[in-house]
């Protein structure tokens, strides 16, 4: 026995260096495969002048837009968020990140968490599981338009590459900008008589715009056209090189057209999915969408060129267009181009916008084939309505409102009395509803009921646009689904016909996205798998429209959700579950 132990000890000693090396290599390999990327953010209001007009802006560590999150596929993102807003709650949504296994980290106040109250620190922790371009932004009230937003760039692991090549990777954040506070806007939207937010004052590119400070009625000292904070963003390019531009729209209201004077753009990515490449001179982009385009610096290098954004789908004649400089090295980055900025497309020309939507297909080598049939079809009529004299937006005549207790907590802890248990309608009276006219009866109802989806089933959503309460008016609505990507099966004009239009669905190479437009007087058809346990918001990404009730909530596989962290609780009836 003693001899056996001596031999065993000798064997361990002999192999110990190799075992140590094996452990070290294992740790090294694991850390190379996936990293934990920790961010420590402090949120507070500061006076900023992004378009030369001074106003309060929500900043992250003093910045707006916030810092870009850079990661590789499989990395864990940890954001330690300190709310220094003093009198204001907050929540941040990680737009396009599916939150598989972490539904409580989706950052949706009222759905997946209680808001983060002033003075508190909240930790978001989640895995980025796919490459692509994503967003983060506030998801409390209409806070996003106060400047709380930024970009998420997820790269492929080392050694892997996309099906397109480029020399440099740049991000361009596109936004519209209001001078009124979100609270002033919210009070107007929820008042009798109704006070609309109006068109934005400016468009921003990477947080910079140029409002006309000489307009009458501006208080002295508030607007300074020479403030360096509002000098145009300048992107320096090397002649002959190809640039990947990651475009992301954070607009509160506006649909945009983006272009670079004299340069074509090749669309290669949409919402994190590779696109069969196609060339455009201007790109239409809707709130919540991301695209990657390739641009070659192949024009006359002795001058600079304009990058510009313009509002489409709304007649925003008083909004200052977004302008930035496409700077050819070695020209000075502040040297204005010698030409006028591009005029851009007509605001009310719907045809090219619909054509671009139809042109976006999955790359031939990256097709995720959709299920050929669905288990459930939900048709959602988007309308403008009245409830007790208040102006609302509705889905199938129901205007959405949040309960006081987040749905994720209520469902997981069986607090079902905290929200309406009557299911919302799966459709509307399509046969008798005229989408081209103001409704004969514009009255609607309100509810906080939700759609309960059978886990792992396939669901079709038909988004149907209609006339608003104003004659001859139908608006563009970008719809965003949390927790999922969906296949875009088709777009069409007029009223959706389930017999004929569904027969023409693209089931061969549809693009997958998380945000999609519904064009005026048109329809958009989506398909997704209800395979991500949790509670997920689906809503119009226009801040004022969602605030006025344009959204729904899906529940799927709630019994498969793990134990909820206490940090998401503390409001409504979740107070009894919260023990700090």
VOGU-3710 file (C-alpha; in Angstrom, 3 decimals, decimal comma):
1> xxxxxxxxxx> 0,000/0,000/0,000  2,865/2,342/0,937  4,606/1,469/-2,347  1,384/2,198/-4,274  1,078/5,652/-2,660  4,744/6,424/-3,392  4,269/5,498/-7,053  1,018/7,496/-7,235  2,751/10,553/-5,703  5,669/10,158/-8,118
11> xxxxxxxxxx> 3,265/9,948/-11,064  1,438/13,121/-10,007  4,726/14,996/-9,602  5,896/13,772/-12,990  2,756/14,924/-14,807  2,077/18,052/-12,728  3,793/20,524/-15,122  1,798/19,108/-18,041  -1,473/19,282/-16,081  -0,689/22,877/-15,123
21> xxxxxxxxxx> 0,004/23,764/-18,753  -3,231/22,055/-19,809  -5,225/24,071/-17,252  -3,518/27,273/-18,353  -4,247/26,573/-22,019  -7,855/25,755/-21,173  -8,287/29,082/-19,364  -6,507/30,903/-22,167  -8,693/29,250/-24,804  -11,882/30,030/-22,891
31> xxxxxxxxxx> -10,933/33,676/-22,372  -10,008/33,979/-26,044  -13,398/32,605/-27,029  -15,515/34,876/-24,842  -14,753/37,918/-22,730  -16,600/39,815/-20,037  -16,762/43,457/-21,063  -17,530/45,674/-18,096  -18,869/49,216/-18,420  -19,478/51,632/-15,574
41> xxxxxxxxxx> -21,924/54,368/-16,530  -23,179/57,409/-14,659  -26,313/59,036/-16,040  -27,045/62,696/-15,418  -28,517/65,762/-17,054  -26,128/68,336/-18,483  -26,582/71,429/-20,608  -25,512/70,628/-24,169  -25,882/72,345/-27,547  -25,924/69,507/-30,113
51> xxxxxxxxxx> -27,619/71,725/-32,723  -26,326/75,041/-31,262  -29,481/75,419/-29,096  -28,729/74,851/-25,400  -30,969/72,402/-23,539  -30,807/69,684/-20,916  -29,487/66,396/-22,300  -29,119/63,001/-20,604  -25,454/62,031/-20,730  -23,510/58,843/-20,059
61> xxxxxxxxxx> -20,250/59,735/-18,333  -20,690/63,243/-19,725  -21,359/62,143/-23,304  -24,330/62,137/-25,657  -24,535/60,060/-27,784  -23,204/57,533/-25,307  -20,084/55,374/-25,764  -20,130/52,612/-28,371  -20,166/49,099/-26,933  -17,673/46,952/-28,853
71> xxxxxxxxxx> -17,760/43,188/-28,407  -17,263/39,842/-30,111  -19,852/37,107/-30,533  -20,269/35,209/-27,270  -19,008/38,006/-25,049  -20,835/38,946/-21,866  -21,714/42,617/-21,506  -21,952/44,015/-17,980  -23,212/47,574/-17,597  -23,193/49,000/-14,081
81> xxxxxxxxxx> -25,629/51,896/-14,351  -25,829/54,668/-11,745  -28,895/56,915/-12,037  -27,870/60,488/-11,190  -30,939/62,082/-12,834  -32,059/63,233/-9,347  -35,805/63,396/-10,053  -36,247/60,901/-12,865  -36,424/57,122/-13,269  -34,650/55,363/-16,095
91> xxxxxxxxxx> -34,323/52,042/-17,962  -32,106/51,098/-20,922  -33,126/48,685/-23,679  -30,503/46,726/-25,624  -32,226/46,922/-28,984  -31,660/43,861/-31,198  -30,061/41,748/-28,445  -32,407/38,784/-27,987  -31,630/38,236/-24,284  -31,815/34,456/-24,555
101> xxxxxxxxxx> -31,859/33,194/-20,968  -31,836/36,745/-19,533  -35,293/38,223/-20,316  -35,037/40,423/-17,215  -32,112/42,290/-18,853  -34,154/43,530/-21,823  -34,417/46,923/-20,133  -38,112/47,585/-20,763  -39,754/49,387/-17,871  -43,189/47,939/-17,133
111> xxxxxxxxxx> -42,518/44,739/-19,076  -39,244/43,197/-17,860  -38,248/45,406/-14,934  -39,190/48,192/-12,564  -37,530/51,479/-13,454  -34,205/52,440/-11,883  -35,010/55,171/-9,381  -32,775/58,219/-8,753  -29,678/57,363/-6,757  -29,862/53,631/-7,453
121> xxxxxxxxxx> -27,329/51,469/-9,268  -28,584/48,681/-11,534  -26,445/46,032/-13,261  -27,400/44,778/-16,725  -25,693/41,518/-17,700  -26,286/39,683/-20,975  -24,563/37,796/-23,801  -24,258/39,084/-27,365  -24,791/35,942/-29,411  -24,691/37,228/-33,012
131> xxxxxxxxxx> -22,514/39,610/-35,035  -23,969/42,823/-36,386  -25,024/46,363/-35,618  -27,374/47,031/-32,701  -28,523/49,872/-30,475  -29,097/50,828/-26,900  -31,423/53,566/-25,760  -33,670/54,702/-22,933  -36,945/52,821/-22,544  -38,734/54,873/-19,931
141> xxxxxxxxxx> -41,429/57,276/-21,098  -40,094/59,218/-24,090  -36,627/59,561/-22,582  -34,793/58,313/-25,667  -35,188/61,686/-27,338  -33,333/63,369/-24,449  -30,039/62,012/-25,796  -29,759/58,660/-24,008  -28,703/56,361/-26,840  -25,676/54,691/-28,431
151> xxxxxxxxxx> -24,344/51,969/-30,727  -23,535/48,294/-30,118  -21,012/46,778/-32,542  -20,643/42,988/-32,353  -17,795/41,495/-34,373  -17,172/37,958/-35,523  -14,587/35,939/-33,587  -10,987/36,271/-34,709  -10,331/34,320/-37,879  -13,883/34,594/-39,205
161> xxxxxxxxxx> -15,021/37,143/-41,769  -18,142/38,591/-43,353  -19,087/37,903/-46,976  -17,896/41,397/-47,892  -14,617/43,251/-47,452  -13,700/46,755/-46,339  -10,760/48,693/-44,995  -12,331/50,663/-42,152  -15,404/50,379/-39,926  -17,291/53,539/-38,884
171> xxxxxxxxxx> -20,552/54,211/-37,031  -23,061/56,928/-37,948  -25,871/57,625/-35,482  -28,849/59,419/-37,017  -31,382/61,275/-34,935  -34,011/63,995/-34,884  -33,892/66,629/-32,165  -36,494/68,583/-30,218  -35,948/71,693/-28,115  -38,931/71,051/-25,845
181> xxxxxxxxxx> -38,447/68,625/-22,972  -40,011/65,168/-23,146  -42,210/66,086/-20,190  -43,666/69,102/-21,961  -44,336/66,918/-24,985  -45,873/64,118/-22,900  -48,247/66,515/-21,122  -49,399/67,873/-24,476  -50,026/64,392/-25,860  -52,090/63,508/-22,807
191> xxxxxxxxxx> -54,139/66,713/-22,666  -57,535/67,897/-23,784  -57,280/69,643/-26,144  -54,546/67,491/-27,682  -51,194/69,203/-28,282  -49,075/67,446/-30,924  -45,276/67,402/-30,512  -44,813/68,873/-33,988  -41,850/68,305/-36,271  -38,337/68,231/-34,780
201> xxxxxxxxxx> -36,212/71,340/-34,909  -33,103/69,612/-36,289  -31,601/66,400/-37,563  -28,358/65,196/-35,985  -25,535/63,044/-37,353  -23,369/61,573/-34,576  -24,935/64,015/-32,146  -24,321/67,182/-34,154  -26,669/69,422/-36,121  -27,155/73,070/-37,051
211> xxxxxxxxxx> -30,278/74,930/-35,961  -30,806/78,427/-37,388  -30,041/80,657/-34,401  -31,277/83,745/-36,255  -34,898/82,600/-36,145  -37,144/85,116/-34,357  -38,293/84,504/-30,811  -35,167/82,747/-29,510  -34,082/83,898/-26,095  -30,722/85,678/-26,023
221> xxxxxxxxxx> -27,787/83,446/-25,118  -29,646/80,180/-25,693  -28,511/79,582/-29,285  -24,906/80,079/-30,426  -24,079/79,197/-34,024  -20,329/79,337/-33,298  -20,459/76,792/-30,470  -17,943/74,036/-31,335  -20,401/71,437/-29,935  -22,542/71,901/-33,060
231> xxxxxxxxxx> -19,820/72,021/-35,695  -20,581/69,330/-38,299  -19,288/65,835/-37,681  -16,423/65,100/-40,082  -15,422/61,599/-41,147  -11,962/61,459/-42,684  -11,460/58,959/-45,501  -8,388/57,869/-47,440  -8,784/57,987/-51,238  -9,293/54,545/-52,745
241> xxxxxxxxxx> -10,260/52,847/-49,488  -13,598/51,150/-48,785  -15,569/52,008/-45,654  -18,208/50,069/-43,811  -20,667/52,596/-42,409  -22,909/51,265/-39,671  -26,027/53,439/-39,851  -28,434/53,465/-36,913  -31,632/55,507/-36,567  -32,712/56,679/-33,103
251> xxxxxxxxxx> -35,319/59,149/-34,330  -38,256/59,993/-32,073  -40,599/60,581/-35,025  -38,898/60,878/-38,375  -38,262/58,484/-41,241  -35,015/59,500/-42,924  -33,199/59,420/-46,238  -29,409/59,262/-45,917  -26,947/59,935/-48,722  -23,339/60,842/-49,415
261> xxxxxxxxxx> -22,944/63,396/-52,156  -21,569/61,822/-55,352  -21,093/58,341/-53,852  -23,008/55,098/-54,250  -23,637/52,854/-51,246  -23,863/49,064/-51,255  -26,232/47,677/-48,618  -24,724/44,576/-46,965  -26,318/44,244/-43,505  -29,714/44,943/-41,959
271> xxxxxxxxxx> -30,419/44,569/-38,218  -27,540/42,123/-37,796  -28,258/39,968/-40,872  -26,271/39,793/-44,100  -28,090/41,201/-47,110  -27,757/40,120/-50,733  -25,839/43,267/-51,746  -27,610/45,995/-53,703  -26,603/49,539/-54,607  -28,446/52,722/-53,622
281> xxxxxxxxxx> -27,758/56,437/-53,952  -29,841/57,204/-50,896  -30,857/54,852/-48,087  -34,258/55,058/-46,406  -33,950/54,240/-42,722  -36,666/54,126/-40,079  -36,501/54,566/-36,314  -34,901/51,520/-34,666  -33,330/50,149/-37,845  -29,629/49,537/-38,477
291> xxxxxxxxxx> -27,847/49,025/-41,777  -24,280/48,530/-42,916  -23,358/50,056/-46,262  -20,052/49,927/-48,127  -18,755/53,175/-49,588  -15,594/53,518/-51,648  -13,736/56,837/-51,496  -13,443/56,972/-55,293  -14,348/60,577/-56,115  -12,176/63,661/-56,704
301> xxxxxxxxxx> -9,899/63,720/-53,644  -9,151/67,451/-53,903  -12,459/68,347/-52,197  -14,825/67,196/-49,446  -18,422/65,968/-49,847  -21,660/66,285/-47,894  -23,282/63,519/-45,929  -26,920/64,422/-45,349  -30,172/63,257/-43,809  -33,628/64,471/-44,750
311> xxxxxxxxxx> -37,081/63,652/-43,396  -39,375/61,607/-45,614  -42,998/60,564/-45,107  -43,705/63,843/-43,276  -43,743/67,422/-44,594  -41,097/68,802/-42,225  -40,193/71,999/-44,065  -39,028/73,758/-40,900  -36,665/71,010/-39,746  -32,976/71,635/-40,405
321> xxxxxxxxxx> -31,515/68,764/-42,427  -28,663/66,753/-40,964  -25,265/67,574/-42,474  -21,829/66,059/-41,938  -18,595/66,140/-43,926  -17,145/63,230/-45,897  -13,568/64,449/-45,606  -11,000/63,266/-48,171  -7,535/63,173/-46,630  -5,460/65,399/-46,637
331> xxxxxxxxxx> -8,131/68,122/-47,003  -8,952/69,962/-43,799  -11,777/68,133/-41,956  -13,642/71,420/-41,387  -13,438/72,489/-45,017  -16,973/72,701/-46,371  -17,698/71,110/-49,746  -17,878/73,627/-52,617  -21,392/72,487/-53,547  -24,867/72,720/-52,065
341> xxxxxxxxxx> -25,972/69,661/-50,052  -28,068/67,082/-51,948  -31,748/68,007/-52,179  -32,835/64,449/-51,341  -36,012/62,658/-52,419  -39,519/64,103/-52,252  -40,980/63,611/-48,770  -44,278/62,164/-50,033  -42,958/59,760/-52,674  -43,839/56,374/-51,205
351> xxxxxxxxxx> -42,943/54,213/-54,224  -39,118/54,235/-53,848  -39,428/53,558/-50,119  -41,593/50,518/-50,747  -39,199/49,421/-53,524  -36,220/49,528/-51,142  -38,109/47,501/-48,537  -38,874/44,860/-51,149  -35,235/44,801/-52,330  -33,840/43,652/-48,985
361> xxxxxxxxxx> -33,244/39,880/-49,150  -31,036/37,520/-47,191  -27,553/36,942/-48,557  -27,541/33,741/-50,604  -24,994/32,112/-48,267  -26,756/33,193/-45,056  -30,376/32,250/-45,574  -32,275/31,177/-42,461  -35,211/29,357/-44,000  -38,541/30,268/-42,406
371> xxxxxxxxxx> -41,150/27,706/-41,417  -43,323/27,201/-44,467  -46,551/27,554/-42,493  -47,646/29,245/-39,279  -49,670/28,076/-36,294  -51,348/31,406/-35,613  -52,110/34,568/-37,576  -52,625/37,901/-35,817  -53,723/40,848/-37,959  -52,987/44,219/-36,338
381> xxxxxxxxxx> -54,846/47,258/-37,647  -52,925/50,442/-36,746  -55,318/53,350/-36,206  -55,585/56,750/-34,583  -58,512/57,001/-32,181  -60,154/58,818/-29,275  -60,791/57,570/-25,752  -62,866/59,901/-23,551  -61,773/62,786/-25,747  -58,044/61,964/-25,558
391> xxxxxxxxxx> -56,189/61,223/-28,824  -54,665/57,736/-28,863  -53,092/55,198/-31,182  -54,578/51,721/-31,154  -54,106/48,176/-32,412  -57,400/46,520/-33,397  -59,233/49,337/-31,590  -57,350/48,723/-28,311  -54,886/51,311/-26,967  -52,100/49,819/-24,839
401> xxxxxxxxxx> -51,098/50,990/-21,353  -48,623/49,602/-18,815  -49,694/48,082/-15,486  -47,901/49,134/-12,291  -46,251/45,717/-11,877  -43,943/44,496/-14,681  -45,485/41,636/-16,667  -42,437/39,399/-16,224  -42,777/39,576/-12,431  -46,567/39,232/-12,469
411> xxxxxxxxxx> -46,514/36,155/-14,690  -43,599/34,427/-12,981  -45,036/35,019/-9,488  -48,672/34,425/-10,486  -49,844/37,977/-9,751  -52,350/37,746/-12,579  -54,776/40,192/-10,974  -52,347/43,015/-11,778  -53,349/43,185/-15,469  -56,343/42,440/-17,693
421> xxxxxxxxxx> -56,689/38,699/-18,341  -59,018/39,080/-21,333  -57,000/38,345/-24,494  -56,637/41,160/-27,046  -58,246/40,590/-30,462  -56,418/38,614/-33,172  -57,918/40,751/-35,912  -60,446/43,383/-36,918  -63,524/43,624/-39,129  -61,511/43,656/-42,343
431> xxxxxxxxxx> -64,510/43,211/-44,613  -66,255/46,377/-43,450  -63,337/48,634/-42,484  -62,256/51,232/-45,061  -58,527/51,824/-44,556  -58,547/54,762/-47,007  -60,937/56,980/-45,061  -61,345/58,376/-41,580  -63,144/55,713/-39,523  -66,885/56,181/-39,105
441> xxxxxxxxxx> -66,418/55,570/-35,386  -63,019/56,729/-34,084  -63,655/55,715/-30,479  -61,460/52,982/-28,994  -60,905/51,196/-25,687  -57,788/50,875/-23,534  -56,296/47,734/-22,006  -53,094/46,225/-20,605  -53,965/42,676/-21,696  -51,338/40,556/-23,492
451> xxxxxxxxxx> -51,064/37,894/-26,189  -50,251/34,467/-24,726  -48,317/32,477/-27,345  -47,885/28,719/-27,211  -44,193/28,040/-26,773  -42,181/27,106/-29,864  -45,045/27,784/-32,265  -44,817/29,876/-35,423  -46,703/33,164/-35,416  -47,588/35,429/-38,344
461> xxxxxxxxxx> -48,166/39,125/-37,731  -49,863/41,228/-40,391  -49,402/44,945/-39,717  -52,139/46,864/-41,528  -51,906/50,630/-41,942  -54,947/52,881/-42,363  -56,082/56,493/-42,511  -55,567/58,626/-39,402  -58,279/60,916/-38,016  -57,133/63,486/-40,581
471> xxxxxxxxxx> -58,530/63,069/-44,117  -56,135/61,731/-46,759  -53,415/60,974/-44,244  -51,666/57,693/-43,383  -48,376/57,609/-41,515  -45,274/55,417/-41,607  -44,907/53,186/-38,543  -41,634/51,346/-37,752  -42,467/48,337/-35,566  -39,855/46,747/-33,293
481> xxxxxxxxxx> -40,044/43,287/-31,688  -38,086/42,645/-28,481  -36,479/39,270/-27,831  -36,656/38,005/-31,433  -35,793/38,405/-35,047  -38,597/37,837/-37,537  -38,752/36,927/-41,205  -40,133/39,718/-43,378  -42,448/37,798/-45,694  -43,766/40,706/-47,710
491> xxxxxxxxxx> -45,050/44,241/-48,111  -48,020/45,510/-50,033  -50,232/48,489/-50,778  -53,856/48,695/-49,749  -55,752/46,249/-47,584  -54,156/42,869/-46,904  -55,991/39,936/-48,465  -55,192/36,761/-46,550  -56,065/34,527/-49,514  -54,135/36,205/-52,328
501> xxxxxxxxxx> -51,381/38,122/-50,545  -50,231/35,227/-48,348  -49,818/33,124/-51,497  -47,094/35,551/-52,608  -45,031/35,479/-49,428  -41,269/35,252/-49,883  -40,460/31,905/-48,247  -37,199/31,454/-50,163  -34,799/34,181/-49,010  -36,630/36,616/-46,711
511> xxxxxxxxxx> -34,481/38,931/-44,657  -34,631/38,601/-40,884  -34,958/41,834/-38,922  -36,097/43,161/-35,561  -37,576/46,441/-36,849  -39,628/46,986/-39,974  -41,689/49,818/-41,502  -45,367/49,740/-42,368  -45,831/52,137/-45,254  -48,803/54,524/-45,637
521> xxxxxxxxxx> -52,023/52,730/-46,620  -50,032/49,490/-46,792  -49,304/46,245/-44,967  -46,241/44,308/-43,800  -46,213/40,556/-43,059  -43,867/39,015/-40,458  -43,239/35,500/-39,152  -41,387/34,480/-35,996  -40,911/31,529/-33,683  -42,174/31,959/-30,132
531> xxxxxxxxxx> -39,093/30,173/-28,818  -37,552/32,652/-26,366  -39,021/32,248/-22,871  -40,088/35,578/-21,474  -42,364/38,568/-21,962  -41,642/40,735/-24,978  -42,831/44,113/-26,159  -43,844/44,711/-29,802  -44,446/48,367/-30,553  -44,206/51,308/-32,892
541> xxxxxxxxxx> -40,747/52,789/-32,411  -42,001/56,352/-32,758  -41,834/57,722/-29,222  -45,090/59,697/-29,286  -47,046/56,888/-30,987  -45,973/54,309/-28,417  -46,651/56,764/-25,591  -50,165/57,130/-27,028  -50,802/53,362/-26,961  -49,363/51,822/-30,143
551> xxxxxxxxxx> -47,978/48,557/-28,844  -48,706/45,021/-27,615  -47,001/42,438/-25,382  -46,296/38,747/-26,096  -45,765/36,061/-23,440  -44,173/32,729/-24,302  -42,756/29,903/-22,199  -42,929/31,813/-18,919  -42,613/28,536/-16,998  -39,157/28,072/-18,570
561> xxxxxxxxxx> -37,829/31,404/-17,276  -35,319/31,009/-14,453  -35,459/32,683/-11,061  -35,927/36,410/-11,421  -33,298/38,711/-9,910  -34,579/40,881/-7,053  -33,032/43,941/-8,685  -35,823/44,150/-11,304  -38,479/44,451/-8,584  -39,635/47,209/-6,250
571> xxxxxxxxxx> -42,644/48,760/-7,995  -46,345/47,889/-7,960  -47,015/44,567/-6,242  -43,422/43,479/-6,759  -42,560/45,612/-3,695  -43,486/42,673/-1,478  -40,950/40,501/-3,355  -38,104/43,005/-3,185  -35,630/42,650/-0,334  -32,565/44,835/-0,973
//
